[in-house]
Amino acid sequence: MDSFASSDANRHIKIFTPTKVMWCRNIEADSIEWFGYGRYTLTDSLLTEVLDYGSVEMSKYIKQNPEFVFHYNLEEDKYSQIQIDAEGTRFLPKIIYDWNKGLLIITG
């Protein structure tokens, strides 16, 4: 498990409005820009993001399939998400953000 405090060198930000999602990720050691923008829907356990626009690198993924599905858990002071494929198989790291600790945790 990798755990690290959010910093200028490694920052992942996700913003939701009632209908839209926007996120960006900045890793100082990686010169590739990562961001995306689109709409989302929620069920009791699934977050589905359909991205309309993204960085050059992210647009390659959006062109193949603009829909990204996550199992999510929202608590009073913590949010976590893990991406799943059409069969429900986890295939990207789990992302947890703890608001009280200012800690972003990525588990593989």
Biotite code that builds the C-alpha atoms (Angstrom):
import biotite.structure as struc

atoms = struc.array([
    struc.Atom([0.000, 0.000, 0.000], chain_id="A", res_id=1, res_name="MET", atom_name="CA", element="C"),
    struc.Atom([1.267, 3.467, -0.868], chain_id="A", res_id=2, res_name="ASP", atom_name="CA", element="C"),
    struc.Atom([0.153, 6.313, 1.391], chain_id="A", res_id=3, res_name="SER", atom_name="CA", element="C"),
    struc.Atom([1.137, 9.923, 1.015], chain_id="A", res_id=4, res_name="PHE", atom_name="CA", element="C"),
    struc.Atom([-0.058, 13.339, 2.005], chain_id="A", res_id=5, res_name="ALA", atom_name="CA", element="C"),
    struc.Atom([-1.463, 15.407, -0.831], chain_id="A", res_id=6, res_name="SER", atom_name="CA", element="C"),
    struc.Atom([1.159, 17.888, -1.949], chain_id="A", res_id=7, res_name="SER", atom_name="CA", element="C"),
    struc.Atom([2.130, 20.008, -4.936], chain_id="A", res_id=8, res_name="ASP", atom_name="CA", element="C"),
    struc.Atom([4.240, 17.070, -6.149], chain_id="A", res_id=9, res_name="ALA", atom_name="CA", element="C"),
    struc.Atom([1.325, 14.626, -6.142], chain_id="A", res_id=10, res_name="ASN", atom_name="CA", element="C"),
    struc.Atom([-2.209, 15.970, -6.162], chain_id="A", res_id=11, res_name="ARG", atom_name="CA", element="C"),
    struc.Atom([-5.475, 14.353, -7.237], chain_id="A", res_id=12, res_name="HIS", atom_name="CA", element="C"),
    struc.Atom([-8.558, 16.588, -7.132], chain_id="A", res_id=13, res_name="ILE", atom_name="CA", element="C"),
    struc.Atom([-12.129, 15.628, -8.023], chain_id="A", res_id=14, res_name="LYS", atom_name="CA", element="C"),
    struc.Atom([-15.026, 18.111, -8.004], chain_id="A", res_id=15, res_name="ILE", atom_name="CA", element="C"),
    struc.Atom([-18.723, 17.265, -8.285], chain_id="A", res_id=16, res_name="PHE", atom_name="CA", element="C"),
    struc.Atom([-21.647, 19.597, -8.997], chain_id="A", res_id=17, res_name="THR", atom_name="CA", element="C"),
    struc.Atom([-25.202, 18.221, -8.962], chain_id="A", res_id=18, res_name="PRO", atom_name="CA", element="C"),
    struc.Atom([-24.732, 16.882, -12.531], chain_id="A", res_id=19, res_name="THR", atom_name="CA", element="C"),
    struc.Atom([-21.071, 17.287, -13.594], chain_id="A", res_id=20, res_name="LYS", atom_name="CA", element="C"),
    struc.Atom([-17.708, 15.890, -12.546], chain_id="A", res_id=21, res_name="VAL", atom_name="CA", element="C"),
    struc.Atom([-14.266, 17.322, -13.168], chain_id="A", res_id=22, res_name="MET", atom_name="CA", element="C"),
    struc.Atom([-10.973, 15.886, -12.010], chain_id="A", res_id=23, res_name="TRP", atom_name="CA", element="C"),
    struc.Atom([-7.289, 16.483, -12.471], chain_id="A", res_id=24, res_name="CYS", atom_name="CA", element="C"),
    struc.Atom([-4.154, 14.735, -11.378], chain_id="A", res_id=25, res_name="ARG", atom_name="CA", element="C"),
    struc.Atom([-0.741, 16.318, -11.165], chain_id="A", res_id=26, res_name="ASN", atom_name="CA", element="C"),
    struc.Atom([2.328, 14.213, -10.515], chain_id="A", res_id=27, res_name="ILE", atom_name="CA", element="C"),
    struc.Atom([5.488, 16.288, -10.505], chain_id="A", res_id=28, res_name="GLU", atom_name="CA", element="C"),
    struc.Atom([7.656, 13.371, -11.678], chain_id="A", res_id=29, res_name="ALA", atom_name="CA", element="C"),
    struc.Atom([5.334, 12.729, -14.653], chain_id="A", res_id=30, res_name="ASP", atom_name="CA", element="C"),
    struc.Atom([5.109, 15.385, -17.361], chain_id="A", res_id=31, res_name="SER", atom_name="CA", element="C"),
    struc.Atom([1.840, 13.969, -18.758], chain_id="A", res_id=32, res_name="ILE", atom_name="CA", element="C"),
    struc.Atom([-1.226, 16.030, -17.884], chain_id="A", res_id=33, res_name="GLU", atom_name="CA", element="C"),
    struc.Atom([-4.278, 14.126, -16.669], chain_id="A", res_id=34, res_name="TRP", atom_name="CA", element="C"),
    struc.Atom([-7.753, 15.642, -16.434], chain_id="A", res_id=35, res_name="PHE", atom_name="CA", element="C"),
    struc.Atom([-11.313, 14.889, -17.440], chain_id="A", res_id=36, res_name="GLY", atom_name="CA", element="C"),
    struc.Atom([-14.757, 16.500, -17.510], chain_id="A", res_id=37, res_name="TYR", atom_name="CA", element="C"),
    struc.Atom([-18.227, 15.054, -17.995], chain_id="A", res_id=38, res_name="GLY", atom_name="CA", element="C"),
    struc.Atom([-21.418, 13.994, -16.301], chain_id="A", res_id=39, res_name="ARG", atom_name="CA", element="C"),
    struc.Atom([-22.094, 11.361, -13.671], chain_id="A", res_id=40, res_name="TYR", atom_name="CA", element="C"),
    struc.Atom([-24.835, 9.276, -12.089], chain_id="A", res_id=41, res_name="THR", atom_name="CA", element="C"),
    struc.Atom([-24.988, 7.672, -8.659], chain_id="A", res_id=42, res_name="LEU", atom_name="CA", element="C"),
    struc.Atom([-26.731, 4.612, -7.313], chain_id="A", res_id=43, res_name="THR", atom_name="CA", element="C"),
    struc.Atom([-26.404, 3.395, -3.739], chain_id="A", res_id=44, res_name="ASP", atom_name="CA", element="C"),
    struc.Atom([-22.985, 1.866, -4.505], chain_id="A", res_id=45, res_name="SER", atom_name="CA", element="C"),
    struc.Atom([-21.966, 2.808, -8.069], chain_id="A", res_id=46, res_name="LEU", atom_name="CA", element="C"),
    struc.Atom([-20.576, 6.032, -9.476], chain_id="A", res_id=47, res_name="LEU", atom_name="CA", element="C"),
    struc.Atom([-20.684, 6.156, -13.284], chain_id="A", res_id=48, res_name="THR", atom_name="CA", element="C"),
    struc.Atom([-18.748, 8.945, -14.973], chain_id="A", res_id=49, res_name="GLU", atom_name="CA", element="C"),
    struc.Atom([-19.246, 9.598, -18.693], chain_id="A", res_id=50, res_name="VAL", atom_name="CA", element="C"),
    struc.Atom([-16.439, 11.878, -19.779], chain_id="A", res_id=51, res_name="LEU", atom_name="CA", element="C"),
    struc.Atom([-16.962, 14.314, -22.635], chain_id="A", res_id=52, res_name="ASP", atom_name="CA", element="C"),
    struc.Atom([-13.550, 15.954, -22.601], chain_id="A", res_id=53, res_name="TYR", atom_name="CA", element="C"),
    struc.Atom([-10.069, 15.292, -21.287], chain_id="A", res_id=54, res_name="GLY", atom_name="CA", element="C"),
    struc.Atom([-6.376, 15.964, -21.609], chain_id="A", res_id=55, res_name="SER", atom_name="CA", element="C"),
    struc.Atom([-4.553, 14.643, -24.662], chain_id="A", res_id=56, res_name="VAL", atom_name="CA", element="C"),
    struc.Atom([-3.554, 11.484, -22.802], chain_id="A", res_id=57, res_name="GLU", atom_name="CA", element="C"),
    struc.Atom([-6.977, 10.968, -21.198], chain_id="A", res_id=58, res_name="MET", atom_name="CA", element="C"),
    struc.Atom([-8.735, 11.572, -24.534], chain_id="A", res_id=59, res_name="SER", atom_name="CA", element="C"),
    struc.Atom([-7.154, 8.341, -25.803], chain_id="A", res_id=60, res_name="LYS", atom_name="CA", element="C"),
    struc.Atom([-9.105, 6.429, -23.129], chain_id="A", res_id=61, res_name="TYR", atom_name="CA", element="C"),
    struc.Atom([-12.275, 8.505, -23.598], chain_id="A", res_id=62, res_name="ILE", atom_name="CA", element="C"),
    struc.Atom([-12.237, 7.753, -27.334], chain_id="A", res_id=63, res_name="LYS", atom_name="CA", element="C"),
    struc.Atom([-12.162, 3.994, -26.630], chain_id="A", res_id=64, res_name="GLN", atom_name="CA", element="C"),
    struc.Atom([-14.872, 4.136, -23.946], chain_id="A", res_id=65, res_name="ASN", atom_name="CA", element="C"),
    struc.Atom([-16.072, 7.345, -22.259], chain_id="A", res_id=66, res_name="PRO", atom_name="CA", element="C"),
    struc.Atom([-17.785, 5.498, -19.378], chain_id="A", res_id=67, res_name="GLU", atom_name="CA", element="C"),
    struc.Atom([-15.916, 4.831, -16.136], chain_id="A", res_id=68, res_name="PHE", atom_name="CA", element="C"),
    struc.Atom([-17.667, 2.853, -13.390], chain_id="A", res_id=69, res_name="VAL", atom_name="CA", element="C"),
    struc.Atom([-16.577, 2.860, -9.751], chain_id="A", res_id=70, res_name="PHE", atom_name="CA", element="C"),
    struc.Atom([-17.767, 1.259, -6.554], chain_id="A", res_id=71, res_name="HIS", atom_name="CA", element="C"),
    struc.Atom([-17.751, 4.118, -4.072], chain_id="A", res_id=72, res_name="TYR", atom_name="CA", element="C"),
    struc.Atom([-18.177, 4.664, -0.362], chain_id="A", res_id=73, res_name="ASN", atom_name="CA", element="C"),
    struc.Atom([-18.941, 8.079, 1.103], chain_id="A", res_id=74, res_name="LEU", atom_name="CA", element="C"),
    struc.Atom([-18.588, 8.572, 4.838], chain_id="A", res_id=75, res_name="GLU", atom_name="CA", element="C"),
    struc.Atom([-18.710, 11.720, 6.949], chain_id="A", res_id=76, res_name="GLU", atom_name="CA", element="C"),
    struc.Atom([-14.959, 12.301, 6.725], chain_id="A", res_id=77, res_name="ASP", atom_name="CA", element="C"),
    struc.Atom([-13.815, 9.880, 4.014], chain_id="A", res_id=78, res_name="LYS", atom_name="CA", element="C"),
    struc.Atom([-14.473, 9.082, 0.345], chain_id="A", res_id=79, res_name="TYR", atom_name="CA", element="C"),
    struc.Atom([-13.226, 6.018, -1.507], chain_id="A", res_id=80, res_name="SER", atom_name="CA", element="C"),
    struc.Atom([-13.615, 4.703, -5.035], chain_id="A", res_id=81, res_name="GLN", atom_name="CA", element="C"),
    struc.Atom([-12.387, 1.709, -6.987], chain_id="A", res_id=82, res_name="ILE", atom_name="CA", element="C"),
    struc.Atom([-12.821, 1.291, -10.734], chain_id="A", res_id=83, res_name="GLN", atom_name="CA", element="C"),
    struc.Atom([-14.480, -1.882, -12.034], chain_id="A", res_id=84, res_name="ILE", atom_name="CA", element="C"),
    struc.Atom([-14.966, -3.400, -15.486], chain_id="A", res_id=85, res_name="ASP", atom_name="CA", element="C"),
    struc.Atom([-18.223, -4.673, -17.049], chain_id="A", res_id=86, res_name="ALA", atom_name="CA", element="C"),
    struc.Atom([-17.924, -7.954, -15.109], chain_id="A", res_id=87, res_name="GLU", atom_name="CA", element="C"),
    struc.Atom([-17.399, -6.129, -11.805], chain_id="A", res_id=88, res_name="GLY", atom_name="CA", element="C"),
    struc.Atom([-13.691, -6.936, -11.630], chain_id="A", res_id=89, res_name="THR", atom_name="CA", element="C"),
    struc.Atom([-11.453, -4.384, -9.930], chain_id="A", res_id=90, res_name="ARG", atom_name="CA", element="C"),
    struc.Atom([-8.721, -3.192, -12.271], chain_id="A", res_id=91, res_name="PHE", atom_name="CA", element="C"),
    struc.Atom([-7.315, 0.062, -10.917], chain_id="A", res_id=92, res_name="LEU", atom_name="CA", element="C"),
    struc.Atom([-6.081, 1.001, -7.458], chain_id="A", res_id=93, res_name="PRO", atom_name="CA", element="C"),
    struc.Atom([-8.538, 1.968, -4.760], chain_id="A", res_id=94, res_name="LYS", atom_name="CA", element="C"),
    struc.Atom([-8.418, 5.692, -3.971], chain_id="A", res_id=95, res_name="ILE", atom_name="CA", element="C"),
    struc.Atom([-9.296, 6.908, -0.483], chain_id="A", res_id=96, res_name="ILE", atom_name="CA", element="C"),
    struc.Atom([-9.291, 10.505, 0.683], chain_id="A", res_id=97, res_name="TYR", atom_name="CA", element="C"),
    struc.Atom([-9.529, 11.282, 4.388], chain_id="A", res_id=98, res_name="ASP", atom_name="CA", element="C"),
    struc.Atom([-10.609, 14.917, 4.857], chain_id="A", res_id=99, res_name="TRP", atom_name="CA", element="C"),
    struc.Atom([-9.585, 15.068, 8.530], chain_id="A", res_id=100, res_name="ASN", atom_name="CA", element="C"),
    struc.Atom([-6.053, 13.848, 7.910], chain_id="A", res_id=101, res_name="LYS", atom_name="CA", element="C"),
    struc.Atom([-5.568, 15.476, 4.491], chain_id="A", res_id=102, res_name="GLY", atom_name="CA", element="C"),
    struc.Atom([-4.327, 12.082, 3.356], chain_id="A", res_id=103, res_name="LEU", atom_name="CA", element="C"),
    struc.Atom([-4.699, 10.467, -0.052], chain_id="A", res_id=104, res_name="LEU", atom_name="CA", element="C"),
    struc.Atom([-4.230, 6.696, 0.050], chain_id="A", res_id=105, res_name="ILE", atom_name="CA", element="C"),
    struc.Atom([-3.824, 4.523, -3.031], chain_id="A", res_id=106, res_name="ILE", atom_name="CA", element="C"),
    struc.Atom([-3.883, 0.755, -2.583], chain_id="A", res_id=107, res_name="THR", atom_name="CA", element="C"),
    struc.Atom([-2.958, -1.684, -5.308], chain_id="A", res_id=108, res_name="GLY", atom_name="CA", element="C"),
])
